[in-house]
Amino acid sequence: MTLIGGGYAQYAAVDASQCRRLPWGISPADGALAEPLAVALHGITQSGLKPGDTVLIVGAGAIGLAVAFWARRQGARKVVLADLSDLQAQRAMALGATGFVVSHDDIAVQAAAACDGRPDIVFECVGRPGMIDHCISLVRPRGKIVVLGLCTAIDHMDSFRAISKEVTIVMSVFFNMHEFATAIDA
C-alpha cells in the first residue's frame, strides 16, 4: 500500500477500479462524504468492535463523526465523542453518539463517566503528536486503541503505560472498495 498525496488537488489521476458511480439523486457534495464514511467503516472493522462494547472517539471531525455513525450501527452500547469544543455535539448526537464531552484536563474523568467506566475501544481521530499516548491513558486495561488520525510528524508515547495496561494499538488507514461501496449506499 502506497500513501500518495494530492487529495486537495484540482485534478488527480486514478485507476478505473477505484471509481464508483454515485446513485441517482446524490449530489457531489453528499458523495464526498463516502470517503470519510469508508475510512471510519474500515476502522470499525479493524477494531473488532462487538455488540455491547463502549467506545470513546477522540476528535469530532468528519472521521470521528463517521466512526460514531458506524459504531452505533455495529451495536456499541455507548458511543462518546470528545473534542476541544461543543461545536459538533448536536451533529454527533444526531449520528448516534450517546454522549459528548468537551476536552479539558479532566477528560479521563468525563469520558469514564459518559462511558460508564473506561471505554473498551478508543478511536484516535485527530492525528496530532501525543494523541496516541493520550488515548492510552483513556482506554481500559486490555482495551484497544484504533488510530485513524493521520499524524505526519514523529510521535512518541509512554510505552511502559501501554505495556502495563496490555493495550492493543491498531493502525488503520484508508478502506477497501467494498467498504467504499457500503459507504456510498449509506
Secondary structure, DSSP 8 states (H G I E B T S, - for coil): ------TTSS-----GGG-----TT--HHHHTTHHHHHHHHHHHHHHT--TT-EEEEE--SHHHHHHHHHHHHTT-SEEEEEESSSTTHHHHHHTT-SEEEE--TTHHHHHHHHTTSS-SEEEE-S--TTHHHHHHHHS-TT-EEEE-S---S-----HHHHHHHT-EEEE--S--HHHHHHHHH-
